[in-house]
Amino acid sequence: MGPESVDVTAGLEGFLAFFLLAVALYFLMRNMNARMRRMAYREEQEAQAAADQGPDSDRADSSGPEDGPDLG
């Protein structure tokens, strides 16, 4: 007598696990794309603001120890 042929399948549990992973991946990719778009938009805005201010704005924005209050 030989072993009987038995079909082994993942069943409903396997399908649900795979489906939940696919849904989680969809939401993660959607969130990542939104964050990347937002980051690119902010970089464009910062570059535009830097171009509008001109080259002399670097000296005005530096806040070193000489710009602070005199504590001595």
CHARMM internal coordinates of N, CA and C (Angstrom, degrees):
IC EDIT
DIST 1 N 1 CA 1.4471
DIST 1 CA 1 C 1.5226
ANGL 1 N 1 CA 1 C 109.70
DIST 1 C 2 N 1.3118
ANGL 1 CA 1 C 2 N 117.15
DIHE 1 N 1 CA 1 C 2 N 128.66
DIST 2 N 2 CA 1.4528
ANGL 1 C 2 N 2 CA 122.49
DIHE 1 CA 1 C 2 N 2 CA 179.06
DIST 2 CA 2 C 1.5254
ANGL 2 N 2 CA 2 C 110.98
DIHE 1 C 2 N 2 CA 2 C -98.62
DIST 2 C 3 N 1.3038
ANGL 2 CA 2 C 3 N 115.05
DIHE 2 N 2 CA 2 C 3 N 167.68
DIST 3 N 3 CA 1.4697
ANGL 2 C 3 N 3 CA 118.66
DIHE 2 CA 2 C 3 N 3 CA 178.42
DIST 3 CA 3 C 1.5238
ANGL 3 N 3 CA 3 C 110.50
DIHE 2 C 3 N 3 CA 3 C -67.42
DIST 3 C 4 N 1.3122
ANGL 3 CA 3 C 4 N 115.04
DIHE 3 N 3 CA 3 C 4 N 144.95
DIST 4 N 4 CA 1.4647
ANGL 3 C 4 N 4 CA 119.95
DIHE 3 CA 3 C 4 N 4 CA 179.93
DIST 4 CA 4 C 1.5260
ANGL 4 N 4 CA 4 C 109.66
DIHE 3 C 4 N 4 CA 4 C -77.54
DIST 4 C 5 N 1.3009
ANGL 4 CA 4 C 5 N 115.52
DIHE 4 N 4 CA 4 C 5 N 151.72
DIST 5 N 5 CA 1.4579
ANGL 4 C 5 N 5 CA 121.24
DIHE 4 CA 4 C 5 N 5 CA 177.03
DIST 5 CA 5 C 1.5289
ANGL 5 N 5 CA 5 C 108.81
DIHE 4 C 5 N 5 CA 5 C -78.51
DIST 5 C 6 N 1.3165
ANGL 5 CA 5 C 6 N 115.80
DIHE 5 N 5 CA 5 C 6 N 120.92
DIST 6 N 6 CA 1.4647
ANGL 5 C 6 N 6 CA 120.59
DIHE 5 CA 5 C 6 N 6 CA -178.21
DIST 6 CA 6 C 1.5214
ANGL 6 N 6 CA 6 C 108.30
DIHE 5 C 6 N 6 CA 6 C -123.31
DIST 6 C 7 N 1.3116
ANGL 6 CA 6 C 7 N 116.02
DIHE 6 N 6 CA 6 C 7 N 128.89
DIST 7 N 7 CA 1.4627
ANGL 6 C 7 N 7 CA 120.57
DIHE 6 CA 6 C 7 N 7 CA 175.33
DIST 7 CA 7 C 1.5240
ANGL 7 N 7 CA 7 C 108.83
DIHE 6 C 7 N 7 CA 7 C -86.33
DIST 7 C 8 N 1.3241
ANGL 7 CA 7 C 8 N 115.16
DIHE 7 N 7 CA 7 C 8 N 125.21
DIST 8 N 8 CA 1.4568
ANGL 7 C 8 N 8 CA 120.45
DIHE 7 CA 7 C 8 N 8 CA 177.73
DIST 8 CA 8 C 1.5213
ANGL 8 N 8 CA 8 C 107.37
DIHE 7 C 8 N 8 CA 8 C -111.15
DIST 8 C 9 N 1.3261
ANGL 8 CA 8 C 9 N 115.99
DIHE 8 N 8 CA 8 C 9 N 123.09
DIST 9 N 9 CA 1.4541
ANGL 8 C 9 N 9 CA 120.90
DIHE 8 CA 8 C 9 N 9 CA -179.79
DIST 9 CA 9 C 1.5247
ANGL 9 N 9 CA 9 C 109.12
DIHE 8 C 9 N 9 CA 9 C -127.62
DIST 9 C 10 N 1.3096
ANGL 9 CA 9 C 10 N 115.38
DIHE 9 N 9 CA 9 C 10 N 163.27
DIST 10 N 10 CA 1.4639
ANGL 9 C 10 N 10 CA 120.71
DIHE 9 CA 9 C 10 N 10 CA 179.68
DIST 10 CA 10 C 1.5253
ANGL 10 N 10 CA 10 C 110.85
DIHE 9 C 10 N 10 CA 10 C -73.33
DIST 10 C 11 N 1.2879
ANGL 10 CA 10 C 11 N 116.80
DIHE 10 N 10 CA 10 C 11 N -30.44
DIST 11 N 11 CA 1.4537
ANGL 10 C 11 N 11 CA 120.61
DIHE 10 CA 10 C 11 N 11 CA 177.98
DIST 11 CA 11 C 1.5165
ANGL 11 N 11 CA 11 C 112.63
DIHE 10 C 11 N 11 CA 11 C 74.88
DIST 11 C 12 N 1.2997
ANGL 11 CA 11 C 12 N 115.13
DIHE 11 N 11 CA 11 C 12 N -163.09
DIST 12 N 12 CA 1.4585
ANGL 11 C 12 N 12 CA 122.25
DIHE 11 CA 11 C 12 N 12 CA -177.26
DIST 12 CA 12 C 1.5318
ANGL 12 N 12 CA 12 C 111.22
DIHE 11 C 12 N 12 CA 12 C -65.65
DIST 12 C 13 N 1.3169
ANGL 12 CA 12 C 13 N 117.66
DIHE 12 N 12 CA 12 C 13 N -38.52
DIST 13 N 13 CA 1.4671
ANGL 12 C 13 N 13 CA 120.72
DIHE 12 CA 12 C 13 N 13 CA -179.24
DIST 13 CA 13 C 1.5283
ANGL 13 N 13 CA 13 C 111.48
DIHE 12 C 13 N 13 CA 13 C -62.78
DIST 13 C 14 N 1.3120
ANGL 13 CA 13 C 14 N 116.75
DIHE 13 N 13 CA 13 C 14 N -42.38
DIST 14 N 14 CA 1.4545
ANGL 13 C 14 N 14 CA 120.83
DIHE 13 CA 13 C 14 N 14 CA 178.18
DIST 14 CA 14 C 1.5174
ANGL 14 N 14 CA 14 C 111.95
DIHE 13 C 14 N 14 CA 14 C -64.64
DIST 14 C 15 N 1.3302
ANGL 14 CA 14 C 15 N 116.39
DIHE 14 N 14 CA 14 C 15 N -41.64
DIST 15 N 15 CA 1.4641
ANGL 14 C 15 N 15 CA 119.74
DIHE 14 CA 14 C 15 N 15 CA 178.11
DIST 15 CA 15 C 1.5174
ANGL 15 N 15 CA 15 C 110.45
DIHE 14 C 15 N 15 CA 15 C -63.83
DIST 15 C 16 N 1.3373
ANGL 15 CA 15 C 16 N 118.49
DIHE 15 N 15 CA 15 C 16 N -44.19
DIST 16 N 16 CA 1.4636
ANGL 15 C 16 N 16 CA 121.47
DIHE 15 CA 15 C 16 N 16 CA -179.00
DIST 16 CA 16 C 1.5281
ANGL 16 N 16 CA 16 C 111.16
DIHE 15 C 16 N 16 CA 16 C -64.35
DIST 16 C 17 N 1.3141
ANGL 16 CA 16 C 17 N 117.31
DIHE 16 N 16 CA 16 C 17 N -40.67
DIST 17 N 17 CA 1.4614
ANGL 16 C 17 N 17 CA 120.35
DIHE 16 CA 16 C 17 N 17 CA 178.78
DIST 17 CA 17 C 1.5318
ANGL 17 N 17 CA 17 C 110.27
DIHE 16 C 17 N 17 CA 17 C -63.37
DIST 17 C 18 N 1.3190
ANGL 17 CA 17 C 18 N 117.77
DIHE 17 N 17 CA 17 C 18 N -44.98
DIST 18 N 18 CA 1.4587
ANGL 17 C 18 N 18 CA 121.83
DIHE 17 CA 17 C 18 N 18 CA 179.05
DIST 18 CA 18 C 1.5184
ANGL 18 N 18 CA 18 C 110.81
DIHE 17 C 18 N 18 CA 18 C -64.97
DIST 18 C 19 N 1.3153
ANGL 18 CA 18 C 19 N 117.44
DIHE 18 N 18 CA 18 C 19 N -40.56
DIST 19 N 19 CA 1.4640
ANGL 18 C 19 N 19 CA 121.87
DIHE 18 CA 18 C 19 N 19 CA 179.94
DIST 19 CA 19 C 1.5264
ANGL 19 N 19 CA 19 C 110.75
DIHE 18 C 19 N 19 CA 19 C -65.08
DIST 19 C 20 N 1.3283
ANGL 19 CA 19 C 20 N 117.48
DIHE 19 N 19 CA 19 C 20 N -43.28
DIST 20 N 20 CA 1.4591
ANGL 19 C 20 N 20 CA 120.55
DIHE 19 CA 19 C 20 N 20 CA 179.28
DIST 20 CA 20 C 1.5300
ANGL 20 N 20 CA 20 C 111.37
DIHE 19 C 20 N 20 CA 20 C -65.41
DIST 20 C 21 N 1.3240
ANGL 20 CA 20 C 21 N 117.45
DIHE 20 N 20 CA 20 C 21 N -37.78
DIST 21 N 21 CA 1.4655
ANGL 20 C 21 N 21 CA 119.98
DIHE 20 CA 20 C 21 N 21 CA 175.79
DIST 21 CA 21 C 1.5322
ANGL 21 N 21 CA 21 C 111.22
DIHE 20 C 21 N 21 CA 21 C -64.51
DIST 21 C 22 N 1.3191
ANGL 21 CA 21 C 22 N 116.51
DIHE 21 N 21 CA 21 C 22 N -39.22
DIST 22 N 22 CA 1.4647
ANGL 21 C 22 N 22 CA 120.07
DIHE 21 CA 21 C 22 N 22 CA 178.83
DIST 22 CA 22 C 1.5312
ANGL 22 N 22 CA 22 C 110.83
DIHE 21 C 22 N 22 CA 22 C -66.10
DIST 22 C 23 N 1.3138
ANGL 22 CA 22 C 23 N 117.74
DIHE 22 N 22 CA 22 C 23 N -40.76
DIST 23 N 23 CA 1.4702
ANGL 22 C 23 N 23 CA 121.00
DIHE 22 CA 22 C 23 N 23 CA 178.49
DIST 23 CA 23 C 1.5276
ANGL 23 N 23 CA 23 C 110.10
DIHE 22 C 23 N 23 CA 23 C -65.68
DIST 23 C 24 N 1.3272
ANGL 23 CA 23 C 24 N 117.75
DIHE 23 N 23 CA 23 C 24 N -43.12
DIST 24 N 24 CA 1.4592
ANGL 23 C 24 N 24 CA 121.11
DIHE 23 CA 23 C 24 N 24 CA 178.15
DIST 24 CA 24 C 1.5338
ANGL 24 N 24 CA 24 C 110.59
DIHE 23 C 24 N 24 CA 24 C -61.48
DIST 24 C 25 N 1.3207
ANGL 24 CA 24 C 25 N 117.39
DIHE 24 N 24 CA 24 C 25 N -42.20
DIST 25 N 25 CA 1.4578
ANGL 24 C 25 N 25 CA 121.35
DIHE 24 CA 24 C 25 N 25 CA 178.56
DIST 25 CA 25 C 1.5224
ANGL 25 N 25 CA 25 C 110.94
DIHE 24 C 25 N 25 CA 25 C -62.81
DIST 25 C 26 N 1.3250
ANGL 25 CA 25 C 26 N 117.68
DIHE 25 N 25 CA 25 C 26 N -40.03
DIST 26 N 26 CA 1.4633
ANGL 25 C 26 N 26 CA 121.93
DIHE 25 CA 25 C 26 N 26 CA 178.40
DIST 26 CA 26 C 1.5293
ANGL 26 N 26 CA 26 C 110.40
DIHE 25 C 26 N 26 CA 26 C -59.77
DIST 26 C 27 N 1.3390
ANGL 26 CA 26 C 27 N 117.08
DIHE 26 N 26 CA 26 C 27 N -47.96
DIST 27 N 27 CA 1.4575
ANGL 26 C 27 N 27 CA 120.02
DIHE 26 CA 26 C 27 N 27 CA -178.62
DIST 27 CA 27 C 1.5296
ANGL 27 N 27 CA 27 C 111.96
DIHE 26 C 27 N 27 CA 27 C -68.55
DIST 27 C 28 N 1.3216
ANGL 27 CA 27 C 28 N 118.14
DIHE 27 N 27 CA 27 C 28 N -36.29
DIST 28 N 28 CA 1.4586
ANGL 27 C 28 N 28 CA 120.64
DIHE 27 CA 27 C 28 N 28 CA 176.68
DIST 28 CA 28 C 1.5285
ANGL 28 N 28 CA 28 C 111.62
DIHE 27 C 28 N 28 CA 28 C -64.79
DIST 28 C 29 N 1.3122
ANGL 28 CA 28 C 29 N 117.71
DIHE 28 N 28 CA 28 C 29 N -42.45
DIST 29 N 29 CA 1.4681
ANGL 28 C 29 N 29 CA 121.08
DIHE 28 CA 28 C 29 N 29 CA 179.00
DIST 29 CA 29 C 1.5262
ANGL 29 N 29 CA 29 C 111.04
DIHE 28 C 29 N 29 CA 29 C -66.86
DIST 29 C 30 N 1.3157
ANGL 29 CA 29 C 30 N 116.04
DIHE 29 N 29 CA 29 C 30 N -38.85
DIST 30 N 30 CA 1.4681
ANGL 29 C 30 N 30 CA 120.14
DIHE 29 CA 29 C 30 N 30 CA 178.71
DIST 30 CA 30 C 1.5277
ANGL 30 N 30 CA 30 C 110.43
DIHE 29 C 30 N 30 CA 30 C -63.87
DIST 30 C 31 N 1.3185
ANGL 30 CA 30 C 31 N 116.66
DIHE 30 N 30 CA 30 C 31 N -43.21
DIST 31 N 31 CA 1.4603
ANGL 30 C 31 N 31 CA 121.60
DIHE 30 CA 30 C 31 N 31 CA 178.79
DIST 31 CA 31 C 1.5287
ANGL 31 N 31 CA 31 C 110.74
DIHE 30 C 31 N 31 CA 31 C -65.10
DIST 31 C 32 N 1.3342
ANGL 31 CA 31 C 32 N 117.12
DIHE 31 N 31 CA 31 C 32 N -43.00
DIST 32 N 32 CA 1.4557
ANGL 31 C 32 N 32 CA 120.64
DIHE 31 CA 31 C 32 N 32 CA -179.92
DIST 32 CA 32 C 1.5302
ANGL 32 N 32 CA 32 C 111.14
DIHE 31 C 32 N 32 CA 32 C -63.24
DIST 32 C 33 N 1.3202
ANGL 32 CA 32 C 33 N 117.16
DIHE 32 N 32 CA 32 C 33 N -42.46
DIST 33 N 33 CA 1.4659
ANGL 32 C 33 N 33 CA 120.20
DIHE 32 CA 32 C 33 N 33 CA 179.44
DIST 33 CA 33 C 1.5255
ANGL 33 N 33 CA 33 C 111.31
DIHE 32 C 33 N 33 CA 33 C -63.68
DIST 33 C 34 N 1.3269
ANGL 33 CA 33 C 34 N 117.62
DIHE 33 N 33 CA 33 C 34 N -39.44
DIST 34 N 34 CA 1.4631
ANGL 33 C 34 N 34 CA 120.89
DIHE 33 CA 33 C 34 N 34 CA 178.28
DIST 34 CA 34 C 1.5242
ANGL 34 N 34 CA 34 C 110.33
DIHE 33 C 34 N 34 CA 34 C -64.51
DIST 34 C 35 N 1.3271
ANGL 34 CA 34 C 35 N 117.30
DIHE 34 N 34 CA 34 C 35 N -42.30
DIST 35 N 35 CA 1.4637
ANGL 34 C 35 N 35 CA 120.39
DIHE 34 CA 34 C 35 N 35 CA 179.46
DIST 35 CA 35 C 1.5329
ANGL 35 N 35 CA 35 C 111.49
DIHE 34 C 35 N 35 CA 35 C -66.34
DIST 35 C 36 N 1.3176
ANGL 35 CA 35 C 36 N 117.26
DIHE 35 N 35 CA 35 C 36 N -39.85
DIST 36 N 36 CA 1.4686
ANGL 35 C 36 N 36 CA 120.18
DIHE 35 CA 35 C 36 N 36 CA 178.88
DIST 36 CA 36 C 1.5279
ANGL 36 N 36 CA 36 C 110.63
DIHE 35 C 36 N 36 CA 36 C -65.36
DIST 36 C 37 N 1.3308
ANGL 36 CA 36 C 37 N 116.75
DIHE 36 N 36 CA 36 C 37 N -41.51
DIST 37 N 37 CA 1.4589
ANGL 36 C 37 N 37 CA 120.73
DIHE 36 CA 36 C 37 N 37 CA 177.42
DIST 37 CA 37 C 1.5224
ANGL 37 N 37 CA 37 C 110.52
DIHE 36 C 37 N 37 CA 37 C -61.87
DIST 37 C 38 N 1.3410
ANGL 37 CA 37 C 38 N 116.90
DIHE 37 N 37 CA 37 C 38 N -43.93
DIST 38 N 38 CA 1.4601
ANGL 37 C 38 N 38 CA 121.71
DIHE 37 CA 37 C 38 N 38 CA -179.56
DIST 38 CA 38 C 1.5180
ANGL 38 N 38 CA 38 C 110.70
DIHE 37 C 38 N 38 CA 38 C -64.34
DIST 38 C 39 N 1.3291
ANGL 38 CA 38 C 39 N 117.28
DIHE 38 N 38 CA 38 C 39 N -40.37
DIST 39 N 39 CA 1.4550
ANGL 38 C 39 N 39 CA 121.26
DIHE 38 CA 38 C 39 N 39 CA -179.95
DIST 39 CA 39 C 1.5303
ANGL 39 N 39 CA 39 C 110.24
DIHE 38 C 39 N 39 CA 39 C -65.28
DIST 39 C 40 N 1.3172
ANGL 39 CA 39 C 40 N 118.04
DIHE 39 N 39 CA 39 C 40 N -42.88
DIST 40 N 40 CA 1.4584
ANGL 39 C 40 N 40 CA 121.36
DIHE 39 CA 39 C 40 N 40 CA 179.16
DIST 40 CA 40 C 1.5263
ANGL 40 N 40 CA 40 C 110.53
DIHE 39 C 40 N 40 CA 40 C -64.46
DIST 40 C 41 N 1.3298
ANGL 40 CA 40 C 41 N 116.57
DIHE 40 N 40 CA 40 C 41 N -38.31
DIST 41 N 41 CA 1.4637
ANGL 40 C 41 N 41 CA 120.31
DIHE 40 CA 40 C 41 N 41 CA 179.43
DIST 41 CA 41 C 1.5229
ANGL 41 N 41 CA 41 C 110.39
DIHE 40 C 41 N 41 CA 41 C -65.23
DIST 41 C 42 N 1.3360
ANGL 41 CA 41 C 42 N 117.20
DIHE 41 N 41 CA 41 C 42 N -42.54
DIST 42 N 42 CA 1.4576
ANGL 41 C 42 N 42 CA 120.73
DIHE 41 CA 41 C 42 N 42 CA 179.43
DIST 42 CA 42 C 1.5249
ANGL 42 N 42 CA 42 C 111.23
DIHE 41 C 42 N 42 CA 42 C -64.79
DIST 42 C 43 N 1.3305
ANGL 42 CA 42 C 43 N 117.38
DIHE 42 N 42 CA 42 C 43 N -39.03
DIST 43 N 43 CA 1.4650
ANGL 42 C 43 N 43 CA 119.99
DIHE 42 CA 42 C 43 N 43 CA 178.23
DIST 43 CA 43 C 1.5273
ANGL 43 N 43 CA 43 C 110.57
DIHE 42 C 43 N 43 CA 43 C -64.21
DIST 43 C 44 N 1.3257
ANGL 43 CA 43 C 44 N 117.21
DIHE 43 N 43 CA 43 C 44 N -39.88
DIST 44 N 44 CA 1.4626
ANGL 43 C 44 N 44 CA 120.14
DIHE 43 CA 43 C 44 N 44 CA 177.53
DIST 44 CA 44 C 1.5179
ANGL 44 N 44 CA 44 C 110.92
DIHE 43 C 44 N 44 CA 44 C -63.76
DIST 44 C 45 N 1.3361
ANGL 44 CA 44 C 45 N 116.42
DIHE 44 N 44 CA 44 C 45 N -41.64
DIST 45 N 45 CA 1.4565
ANGL 44 C 45 N 45 CA 120.09
DIHE 44 CA 44 C 45 N 45 CA 179.34
DIST 45 CA 45 C 1.5246
ANGL 45 N 45 CA 45 C 111.71
DIHE 44 C 45 N 45 CA 45 C -64.93
DIST 45 C 46 N 1.3362
ANGL 45 CA 45 C 46 N 117.54
DIHE 45 N 45 CA 45 C 46 N -41.42
DIST 46 N 46 CA 1.4584
ANGL 45 C 46 N 46 CA 120.87
DIHE 45 CA 45 C 46 N 46 CA 178.47
DIST 46 CA 46 C 1.5204
ANGL 46 N 46 CA 46 C 111.18
DIHE 45 C 46 N 46 CA 46 C -65.76
DIST 46 C 47 N 1.3223
ANGL 46 CA 46 C 47 N 117.30
DIHE 46 N 46 CA 46 C 47 N -39.83
DIST 47 N 47 CA 1.4601
ANGL 46 C 47 N 47 CA 120.62
DIHE 46 CA 46 C 47 N 47 CA 178.23
DIST 47 CA 47 C 1.5202
ANGL 47 N 47 CA 47 C 110.27
DIHE 46 C 47 N 47 CA 47 C -65.61
DIST 47 C 48 N 1.3097
ANGL 47 CA 47 C 48 N 117.23
DIHE 47 N 47 CA 47 C 48 N -39.60
DIST 48 N 48 CA 1.4628
ANGL 47 C 48 N 48 CA 121.39
DIHE 47 CA 47 C 48 N 48 CA 178.44
DIST 48 CA 48 C 1.5232
ANGL 48 N 48 CA 48 C 110.06
DIHE 47 C 48 N 48 CA 48 C -65.68
DIST 48 C 49 N 1.3262
ANGL 48 CA 48 C 49 N 117.76
DIHE 48 N 48 CA 48 C 49 N -42.43
DIST 49 N 49 CA 1.4626
ANGL 48 C 49 N 49 CA 121.47
DIHE 48 CA 48 C 49 N 49 CA 179.70
DIST 49 CA 49 C 1.5281
ANGL 49 N 49 CA 49 C 110.32
DIHE 48 C 49 N 49 CA 49 C -65.40
DIST 49 C 50 N 1.3203
ANGL 49 CA 49 C 50 N 117.47
DIHE 49 N 49 CA 49 C 50 N -39.87
DIST 50 N 50 CA 1.4647
ANGL 49 C 50 N 50 CA 120.76
DIHE 49 CA 49 C 50 N 50 CA 178.54
DIST 50 CA 50 C 1.5190
ANGL 50 N 50 CA 50 C 110.96
DIHE 49 C 50 N 50 CA 50 C -66.47
DIST 50 C 51 N 1.3209
ANGL 50 CA 50 C 51 N 117.13
DIHE 50 N 50 CA 50 C 51 N -36.91
DIST 51 N 51 CA 1.4653
ANGL 50 C 51 N 51 CA 120.46
DIHE 50 CA 50 C 51 N 51 CA 179.11
DIST 51 CA 51 C 1.5242
ANGL 51 N 51 CA 51 C 110.51
DIHE 50 C 51 N 51 CA 51 C -70.90
DIST 51 C 52 N 1.3213
ANGL 51 CA 51 C 52 N 118.16
DIHE 51 N 51 CA 51 C 52 N -33.40
DIST 52 N 52 CA 1.4595
ANGL 51 C 52 N 52 CA 121.58
DIHE 51 CA 51 C 52 N 52 CA -179.83
DIST 52 CA 52 C 1.5243
ANGL 52 N 52 CA 52 C 112.12
DIHE 51 C 52 N 52 CA 52 C -72.58
DIST 52 C 53 N 1.3372
ANGL 52 CA 52 C 53 N 117.10
DIHE 52 N 52 CA 52 C 53 N -31.77
DIST 53 N 53 CA 1.4597
ANGL 52 C 53 N 53 CA 120.35
DIHE 52 CA 52 C 53 N 53 CA -177.27
DIST 53 CA 53 C 1.5238
ANGL 53 N 53 CA 53 C 112.09
DIHE 52 C 53 N 53 CA 53 C -75.55
DIST 53 C 54 N 1.2843
ANGL 53 CA 53 C 54 N 118.18
DIHE 53 N 53 CA 53 C 54 N -30.62
DIST 54 N 54 CA 1.4521
ANGL 53 C 54 N 54 CA 120.73
DIHE 53 CA 53 C 54 N 54 CA 178.87
DIST 54 CA 54 C 1.5112
ANGL 54 N 54 CA 54 C 112.35
DIHE 53 C 54 N 54 CA 54 C 91.53
DIST 54 C 55 N 1.3491
ANGL 54 CA 54 C 55 N 117.24
DIHE 54 N 54 CA 54 C 55 N 176.01
DIST 55 N 55 CA 1.4761
ANGL 54 C 55 N 55 CA 121.38
DIHE 54 CA 54 C 55 N 55 CA -174.77
DIST 55 CA 55 C 1.5255
ANGL 55 N 55 CA 55 C 113.77
DIHE 54 C 55 N 55 CA 55 C -75.23
DIST 55 C 56 N 1.3424
ANGL 55 CA 55 C 56 N 120.68
DIHE 55 N 55 CA 55 C 56 N -20.47
DIST 56 N 56 CA 1.4641
ANGL 55 C 56 N 56 CA 122.30
DIHE 55 CA 55 C 56 N 56 CA -177.35
DIST 56 CA 56 C 1.5206
ANGL 56 N 56 CA 56 C 112.91
DIHE 55 C 56 N 56 CA 56 C -78.10
DIST 56 C 57 N 1.3163
ANGL 56 CA 56 C 57 N 118.44
DIHE 56 N 56 CA 56 C 57 N -9.26
DIST 57 N 57 CA 1.4670
ANGL 56 C 57 N 57 CA 120.95
DIHE 56 CA 56 C 57 N 57 CA -175.58
DIST 57 CA 57 C 1.5236
ANGL 57 N 57 CA 57 C 112.34
DIHE 56 C 57 N 57 CA 57 C -74.22
DIST 57 C 58 N 1.3420
ANGL 57 CA 57 C 58 N 119.00
DIHE 57 N 57 CA 57 C 58 N -15.59
DIST 58 N 58 CA 1.4606
ANGL 57 C 58 N 58 CA 120.61
DIHE 57 CA 57 C 58 N 58 CA -178.85
DIST 58 CA 58 C 1.5263
ANGL 58 N 58 CA 58 C 111.25
DIHE 57 C 58 N 58 CA 58 C -65.64
DIST 58 C 59 N 1.3311
ANGL 58 CA 58 C 59 N 117.00
DIHE 58 N 58 CA 58 C 59 N -39.35
DIST 59 N 59 CA 1.4584
ANGL 58 C 59 N 59 CA 119.71
DIHE 58 CA 58 C 59 N 59 CA -178.85
DIST 59 CA 59 C 1.5237
ANGL 59 N 59 CA 59 C 111.41
DIHE 58 C 59 N 59 CA 59 C -71.10
DIST 59 C 60 N 1.3131
ANGL 59 CA 59 C 60 N 119.05
DIHE 59 N 59 CA 59 C 60 N -33.07
DIST 60 N 60 CA 1.4649
ANGL 59 C 60 N 60 CA 122.31
DIHE 59 CA 59 C 60 N 60 CA -178.43
DIST 60 CA 60 C 1.5243
ANGL 60 N 60 CA 60 C 111.31
DIHE 59 C 60 N 60 CA 60 C -74.60
DIST 60 C 61 N 1.3249
ANGL 60 CA 60 C 61 N 118.15
DIHE 60 N 60 CA 60 C 61 N -28.71
DIST 61 N 61 CA 1.4583
ANGL 60 C 61 N 61 CA 120.95
DIHE 60 CA 60 C 61 N 61 CA -176.15
DIST 61 CA 61 C 1.5235
ANGL 61 N 61 CA 61 C 113.28
DIHE 60 C 61 N 61 CA 61 C -84.94
DIST 61 C 62 N 1.3275
ANGL 61 CA 61 C 62 N 118.39
DIHE 61 N 61 CA 61 C 62 N -15.69
DIST 62 N 62 CA 1.4697
ANGL 61 C 62 N 62 CA 118.73
DIHE 61 CA 61 C 62 N 62 CA -175.91
DIST 62 CA 62 C 1.5205
ANGL 62 N 62 CA 62 C 108.79
DIHE 61 C 62 N 62 CA 62 C -72.31
DIST 62 C 63 N 1.3198
ANGL 62 CA 62 C 63 N 114.85
DIHE 62 N 62 CA 62 C 63 N 128.49
DIST 63 N 63 CA 1.4634
ANGL 62 C 63 N 63 CA 119.07
DIHE 62 CA 62 C 63 N 63 CA 178.63
DIST 63 CA 63 C 1.5200
ANGL 63 N 63 CA 63 C 107.36
DIHE 62 C 63 N 63 CA 63 C -118.07
DIST 63 C 64 N 1.2835
ANGL 63 CA 63 C 64 N 115.40
DIHE 63 N 63 CA 63 C 64 N 88.75
DIST 64 N 64 CA 1.4562
ANGL 63 C 64 N 64 CA 121.10
DIHE 63 CA 63 C 64 N 64 CA -179.31
DIST 64 CA 64 C 1.5206
ANGL 64 N 64 CA 64 C 109.76
DIHE 63 C 64 N 64 CA 64 C -97.77
DIST 64 C 65 N 1.3198
ANGL 64 CA 64 C 65 N 117.27
DIHE 64 N 64 CA 64 C 65 N -173.13
DIST 65 N 65 CA 1.4571
ANGL 64 C 65 N 65 CA 120.44
DIHE 64 CA 64 C 65 N 65 CA -178.57
DIST 65 CA 65 C 1.5357
ANGL 65 N 65 CA 65 C 112.31
DIHE 64 C 65 N 65 CA 65 C -65.60
DIST 65 C 66 N 1.3380
ANGL 65 CA 65 C 66 N 118.19
DIHE 65 N 65 CA 65 C 66 N -25.64
DIST 66 N 66 CA 1.4587
ANGL 65 C 66 N 66 CA 119.83
DIHE 65 CA 65 C 66 N 66 CA -179.14
DIST 66 CA 66 C 1.5230
ANGL 66 N 66 CA 66 C 111.74
DIHE 65 C 66 N 66 CA 66 C -72.60
DIST 66 C 67 N 1.3204
ANGL 66 CA 66 C 67 N 118.66
DIHE 66 N 66 CA 66 C 67 N -17.81
DIST 67 N 67 CA 1.4586
ANGL 66 C 67 N 67 CA 120.72
DIHE 66 CA 66 C 67 N 67 CA -179.47
DIST 67 CA 67 C 1.5196
ANGL 67 N 67 CA 67 C 112.70
DIHE 66 C 67 N 67 CA 67 C -89.24
DIST 67 C 68 N 1.3282
ANGL 67 CA 67 C 68 N 117.88
DIHE 67 N 67 CA 67 C 68 N -12.70
DIST 68 N 68 CA 1.4603
ANGL 67 C 68 N 68 CA 121.78
DIHE 67 CA 67 C 68 N 68 CA -177.22
DIST 68 CA 68 C 1.5317
ANGL 68 N 68 CA 68 C 111.87
DIHE 67 C 68 N 68 CA 68 C -78.90
DIST 68 C 69 N 1.3258
ANGL 68 CA 68 C 69 N 116.85
DIHE 68 N 68 CA 68 C 69 N 176.27
DIST 69 N 69 CA 1.4611
ANGL 68 C 69 N 69 CA 120.25
DIHE 68 CA 68 C 69 N 69 CA 179.39
DIST 69 CA 69 C 1.5267
ANGL 69 N 69 CA 69 C 110.87
DIHE 68 C 69 N 69 CA 69 C -70.01
DIST 69 C 70 N 1.3173
ANGL 69 CA 69 C 70 N 116.34
DIHE 69 N 69 CA 69 C 70 N 152.05
DIST 70 N 70 CA 1.4616
ANGL 69 C 70 N 70 CA 121.99
DIHE 69 CA 69 C 70 N 70 CA 179.44
DIST 70 CA 70 C 1.5257
ANGL 70 N 70 CA 70 C 108.59
DIHE 69 C 70 N 70 CA 70 C -80.98
DIST 70 C 71 N 1.3440
ANGL 70 CA 70 C 71 N 116.38
DIHE 70 N 70 CA 70 C 71 N 107.29
DIST 71 N 71 CA 1.4521
ANGL 70 C 71 N 71 CA 120.96
DIHE 70 CA 70 C 71 N 71 CA -177.80
DIST 71 CA 71 C 1.5128
ANGL 71 N 71 CA 71 C 112.53
DIHE 70 C 71 N 71 CA 71 C -96.71
DIST 71 C 72 N 1.3237
ANGL 71 CA 71 C 72 N 118.02
DIHE 71 N 71 CA 71 C 72 N -3.70
DIST 72 N 72 CA 1.4631
ANGL 71 C 72 N 72 CA 120.55
DIHE 71 CA 71 C 72 N 72 CA -173.23
DIST 72 CA 72 C 1.4386
ANGL 72 N 72 CA 72 C 112.74
DIHE 71 C 72 N 72 CA 72 C -102.99
END
COOR INIT
IC SEED 1 N 1 CA 1 C
IC BUILD
